[in-house]
Amino acid sequence: MERSEIVKKLESDNIDEIISAIDFIVDELLCLSSRSFTILRKNSQFRPFIAERFYRIIHEYKGQLERGYLENEEEDNDLRFWLSSLLVIYDRNENFIHDIYNHVANNEDDKELFGLNILIEKKFADVEMIIIEKMRRIVFSIENFDRINFYLEKLRALRVDLPDDVAEKMNFYNRNIDFEWQRFSY
């Protein structure tokens, strides 16, 4: 089925055409996501790129649901019920957040940085303490500049004061650098 035909059916007043178009979309999405999961399993070096595309699908769709919910304040209680029900299903991830937390707390890799963003978005308790502990352990060097800068940005966004020991470590680093662009600020 072509995109224009799907859109035409979705905009139809005939419920059978609407359901037919939605069923087609769901079947195609499930087929494609199944194949994508297979690729995700087989190609470990491409996982960040594949996962990013899945995230985009989920995040965009969830964002549309949230906007629809907020736009229909008290006007349509039935619609708000269905939208809030779908949003609750999307956020039913508390079992998985602990896996992300454990990885973030115990690793320094690209997945850890992605995981920190998720923990912050989900307002996970004590995420700022994880970042501070990481800053206490990390060697302040030019090789770690991007990672340290990432941590500092997250602490600023969380509006957390930098502990004295970390501030002292940062100041010592800043006194011993060659170029202004290598300087950290908080």
C-alpha atoms as one frame of an Amber mdcrd trajectory, in Angstrom:
protein
   0.000   0.000   0.000   1.385   3.422  -0.966   1.747   6.239   1.575  -0.861
   8.407  -0.158  -3.340   5.529  -0.082  -2.684   4.944   3.632  -3.149   8.646
   4.420  -6.374   8.718   2.377  -7.732   5.734   4.317  -6.699   7.257   7.662
  -8.573  10.462   6.789 -11.667   8.580   5.652 -14.999   8.671   7.486 -15.306
   4.917   6.985 -14.137   3.087  10.119 -13.307  -0.069   8.141 -10.851   1.874
   5.964  -9.311   3.546   9.019  -8.850   0.208  10.813  -7.486  -1.372   7.633
  -4.883   1.382   7.274  -3.861   1.205  10.949  -3.584  -2.603  10.772  -1.381
  -2.277   7.689   0.867   0.268   9.449   1.153  -1.934  12.551   1.963  -5.064
  10.497   4.636  -3.215   8.514   6.133  -1.649  11.632   6.258  -4.992  13.450
   7.863  -6.703  10.458  10.474  -3.985  10.050  11.206  -3.741  13.768  11.636
  -7.521  13.958  14.222  -7.384  11.187  15.886  -4.407  12.860  16.136  -6.324
  16.136  17.846  -9.130  14.247  20.344  -6.625  12.878  20.779  -5.174  16.386
  21.618  -8.668  17.691  24.046  -9.507  14.878  25.986  -6.246  14.541  27.369
  -5.038  17.848  29.399  -2.240  16.252  26.223  -0.712  14.759  24.026  -0.964
  17.880  24.238   2.724  18.848  23.022   3.790  15.396  20.214   1.231  15.253
  19.109   1.959  18.837  19.075   5.676  18.022  16.504   5.018  15.273  14.309
   2.976  17.616  14.563   5.744  20.184  13.469   8.279  17.580  10.358   6.249
  16.686   9.378   5.746  20.322  10.239   9.286  21.443   8.436  10.993  18.552
   5.305   8.924  18.952   5.257   9.398  22.711   5.782  13.141  22.202   2.751
  13.275  19.908   0.662  11.491  22.545   1.839  13.904  25.245   1.090  16.953
  23.080  -2.376  15.571  22.320  -2.985  15.019  26.020  -1.896  18.556  26.951
  -3.869  20.173  24.127  -7.108  18.545  25.287  -7.164  19.872  28.840 -10.781
  19.460  29.975 -12.414  19.427  26.579 -12.538  15.719  25.810 -12.282  13.470
  28.862 -12.674  10.324  26.787  -9.719  11.280  24.564  -7.626  12.236  27.602
  -8.370   8.839  29.145  -7.146   6.967  26.065  -4.094   9.159  25.666  -3.161
   8.849  29.345  -3.646   5.062  29.151  -1.238   4.855  26.225   1.275   7.105
  27.982   1.208   4.916  31.103   1.983   1.898  28.939   4.940   3.747  27.390
   6.339   4.608  30.808   5.994   1.102  32.202   9.744   0.662  32.317  10.635
   0.653  36.005  12.023  -2.885  35.758  14.478  -1.783  33.085  15.642   1.461
  34.655  17.610  -0.469  37.286  19.621  -2.206  34.538  20.456   1.202  33.105
  21.347   2.511  36.587  23.693  -0.433  37.247  25.462   0.039  33.932  25.837
   3.785  34.419  27.110   3.408  37.979  29.721   0.807  37.026  30.997   1.809
  33.575  32.636   4.621  31.653  31.609   4.167  28.023  29.269   5.640  25.437
  26.353   3.579  26.776  26.937   5.130  30.186  26.507   8.620  28.702  23.294
   7.614  26.933  22.089   5.957  30.137  22.773   9.096  32.163  20.513  11.031
  29.810  17.743   8.485  30.384  18.177   8.562  34.172  18.036  12.355  34.166
  14.974  12.398  31.898  13.215   9.897  34.182  14.260  11.924  37.253  15.879
   8.864  38.796  16.802   9.448  42.435  20.405  10.301  43.227  21.569  10.512
  39.605  23.590  13.589  40.599  25.476  11.467  43.164  26.449   9.011  40.420
  27.877  11.871  38.361  29.746  13.331  41.334  31.264   9.932  42.171  32.341
   9.543  38.547  33.974  12.965  38.697  35.813  11.972  41.865  37.188   8.842
  40.138  38.032  10.247  36.710  41.458  11.605  35.911  41.151  15.242  34.880
  43.087  15.235  31.623  42.685  16.403  28.058  41.940  12.792  27.039  38.875
  12.858  29.316  37.858  16.417  28.408  34.625  15.528  26.574  33.446  13.107
  29.255  34.183  15.546  32.099  32.517  18.375  30.203  29.463  16.132  29.700
  29.323  15.442  33.450  29.622  19.154  34.238  26.818  20.013  31.807  24.543
  17.429  33.432  25.298  18.718  36.936  24.549  22.275  35.781  21.252  21.116
  34.272  20.395  19.394  37.563  21.394  22.585  39.437  23.779  20.748  41.716
  26.626  22.500  43.505  30.021  21.080  42.695  31.516  19.492  45.844  34.683
  21.123  47.143  36.909  18.124  46.402  35.769  17.971  42.758  36.041  21.759
  42.389  39.593  21.575  43.773  40.448  18.789  41.330  39.026  20.876  38.460
  40.920  24.004  39.565  44.192  22.071  39.761  43.618  20.816  36.202  42.744
  24.334  34.968  46.006  25.759  36.392  48.064  23.242  34.405  46.598  23.512
  30.903  48.100  25.163  27.847  45.047  26.508  26.038  41.939  28.367  27.171
  39.620  25.999  25.267  40.868  23.145  27.479  39.590  24.913  30.611  36.596
  23.639  32.566  34.125  26.030  34.110  31.250  25.549  36.470
